[in-house]
Amino acid sequence: MEENKNVCNCGCTNEELNKILNTYTQNKDNLIQILNEVQEYYGYIPKHAQIAISEYLSIPMAEVYGVITFYSRFTLKPKGKYHIAVCLGTACYVKGSGKIMDRLQEKLGIKPGETTKDGKFSIEATRCVGACGLAPVFTVNGEVYGKATVQKLDQVLDSLE
């Protein structure tokens, strides 16, 4: 059976991907901007998009993959509906963010970089979110929760479920 190149593994069409690519000239200097837009659309950078970008910009897949894995902003895995990041930078860690991360892993049954089977939650360990005065800090879809405690984490998680 011949593979339809206009449909990815998740069943979505590449129409939006083509629209993103066609916004840019085929100059490799546009790689990061294209990756940003692709990630905004999909929530991550799927393999079919990496291939399309590689072909569109006439650069090796290894170069596309190298840029994606170099910048922590980009991800190769889909994130959950609720993406939770716990700051483990020095100020937060000293004030107890390690306990918050432990509780999060215990409650959701996943480790940093993973997503729950139902796709609802994903966890990320970050180094600094720029809110050291509110340490310890965790975020949910970019919303900052400062002066965090394990109890506060439980309350936030319960409100999301």
Secondary structure per residue as TSV (DSSP state, phi and psi in degrees):
chain	resnum	aa	ss	phi	psi
A	1	M	-	360.0	131.9
A	2	E	-	-79.2	135.3
A	3	E	-	-77.3	135.5
A	4	N	-	-85.1	113.7
A	5	K	T	-74.2	-7.2
A	6	N	T	-93.2	1.2
A	7	V	B	-128.3	130.9
A	8	C	-	-89.9	178.7
A	9	N	T	-60.0	-28.9
A	10	C	T	-83.7	-2.4
A	11	G	S	94.1	-6.0
A	12	C	-	-80.7	157.2
A	13	T	B	-87.8	162.4
A	14	N	S	-89.5	10.3
A	15	E	H	-56.9	-46.9
A	16	E	H	-67.1	-38.9
A	17	L	H	-61.2	-45.1
A	18	N	H	-62.1	-37.6
A	19	K	H	-62.9	-42.8
A	20	I	H	-62.5	-50.9
A	21	L	H	-58.9	-43.4
A	22	N	H	-71.4	-8.0
A	23	T	T	-73.8	-22.0
A	24	Y	S	-113.9	151.6
A	25	T	-	-70.9	162.5
A	26	Q	S	-84.8	46.1
A	27	N	-	-102.4	131.3
A	28	K	G	-63.1	-16.5
A	29	D	G	-64.1	-14.6
A	30	N	G	-89.0	1.0
A	31	L	H	-54.4	-51.0
A	32	I	H	-65.7	-39.9
A	33	Q	H	-64.1	-40.3
A	34	I	H	-64.8	-45.7
A	35	L	H	-59.5	-40.2
A	36	N	H	-58.5	-48.2
A	37	E	H	-66.4	-40.3
A	38	V	H	-62.6	-43.5
A	39	Q	H	-66.1	-38.1
A	40	E	H	-61.2	-38.9
A	41	Y	H	-72.4	-49.7
A	42	Y	H	-90.5	-22.4
A	43	G	S	90.3	-6.3
A	44	Y	S	-165.7	-177.0
A	45	I	-	-115.6	95.8
A	46	P	-	-68.6	158.7
A	47	K	H	-59.5	-41.5
A	48	H	H	-61.3	-31.4
A	49	A	H	-72.8	-37.8
A	50	Q	H	-61.1	-43.4
A	51	I	H	-62.6	-46.3
A	52	A	H	-62.1	-40.7
A	53	I	H	-65.3	-44.9
A	54	S	H	-56.9	-46.8
A	55	E	H	-67.8	-43.0
A	56	Y	H	-63.1	-42.2
A	57	L	H	-91.6	-1.8
A	58	S	T	54.5	46.6
A	59	I	-	-125.0	154.3
A	60	P	-	-64.0	148.4
A	61	M	H	-56.3	-36.0
A	62	A	H	-59.4	-35.2
A	63	E	H	-70.5	-43.1
A	64	V	H	-60.9	-49.2
A	65	Y	H	-61.2	-40.6
A	66	G	H	-60.8	-41.7
A	67	V	H	-67.9	-42.9
A	68	I	H	-60.3	-45.2
A	69	T	H	-79.8	-18.8
A	70	F	H	-73.2	-43.9
A	71	Y	S	-91.1	123.5
A	72	S	T	-66.8	-16.6
A	73	R	T	-65.4	-31.3
A	74	F	-	-88.5	149.5
A	75	T	-	-137.2	146.4
A	76	L	S	-98.1	-6.2
A	77	K	S	-117.2	142.6
A	78	P	-	-63.4	140.0
A	79	K	-	-92.6	159.2
A	80	G	-	-71.5	168.2
A	81	K	S	-55.3	-38.3
A	82	Y	E	-114.0	108.2
A	83	H	E	-96.8	115.3
A	84	I	E	-108.4	124.7
A	85	A	E	-118.6	131.3
A	86	V	E	-110.3	126.3
A	87	C	E	-75.7	124.0
A	88	L	-	-113.1	21.2
A	89	G	S	-65.7	168.4
A	90	T	H	-54.0	-52.7
A	91	A	H	-60.1	-43.5
A	92	C	H	-70.9	-41.7
A	93	Y	H	-63.8	-43.1
A	94	V	H	-61.2	-31.1
A	95	K	T	-94.7	9.5
A	96	G	T	111.8	13.3
A	97	S	H	-67.0	-22.6
A	98	G	H	-61.0	-39.7
A	99	K	H	-66.8	-36.1
A	100	I	H	-66.0	-43.7
A	101	M	H	-63.0	-43.5
A	102	D	H	-58.6	-45.0
A	103	R	H	-65.3	-40.9
A	104	L	H	-60.5	-46.4
A	105	Q	H	-63.6	-41.6
A	106	E	H	-63.1	-46.7
A	107	K	H	-69.6	-38.7
A	108	L	H	-93.9	-17.3
A	109	G	T	72.1	25.9
A	110	I	-	-134.3	166.4
A	111	K	-	-108.5	165.8
A	112	P	T	-54.0	137.9
A	113	G	T	90.9	-3.0
A	114	E	-	-110.9	163.8
A	115	T	B	-126.1	141.4
A	116	T	-	-62.0	153.8
A	117	K	T	-56.1	-33.9
A	118	D	T	-80.4	-2.0
A	119	G	S	76.1	9.1
A	120	K	S	-81.4	-39.7
A	121	F	E	-127.7	145.4
A	122	S	E	-137.1	154.3
A	123	I	E	-122.5	142.9
A	124	E	E	-139.6	139.5
A	125	A	E	-97.0	125.2
A	126	T	E	-115.1	167.6
A	127	R	S	-98.2	-41.0
A	128	C	-	-159.3	131.0
A	129	V	-	-107.3	7.0
A	130	G	S	78.7	22.1
A	131	A	-	-125.9	44.8
A	132	C	G	-58.7	-31.0
A	133	G	G	-67.0	-16.7
A	134	L	G	-104.5	9.3
A	135	A	-	-55.2	144.7
A	136	P	S	-78.8	154.8
A	137	V	-	-129.0	143.0
A	138	F	E	-136.1	158.1
A	139	T	E	-125.3	151.1
A	140	V	E	-126.0	114.5
A	141	N	T	49.6	39.6
A	142	G	T	89.0	-13.2
A	143	E	E	-80.7	126.1
A	144	V	E	-86.4	133.1
A	145	Y	E	-116.9	107.6
A	146	G	-	-99.4	170.4
A	147	K	S	49.4	41.8
A	148	A	-	-71.2	148.5
A	149	T	-	-133.3	168.7
A	150	V	H	-61.8	-38.3
A	151	Q	H	-64.4	-41.4
A	152	K	H	-63.9	-41.7
A	153	L	H	-58.6	-47.4
A	154	D	H	-58.6	-42.9
A	155	Q	H	-61.9	-44.9
A	156	V	H	-64.5	-46.9
A	157	L	H	-59.9	-42.6
A	158	D	H	-63.0	-34.3
A	159	S	H	-72.5	-20.1
A	160	L	H	-88.8	-21.9
A	161	E	-	-84.1	360.0
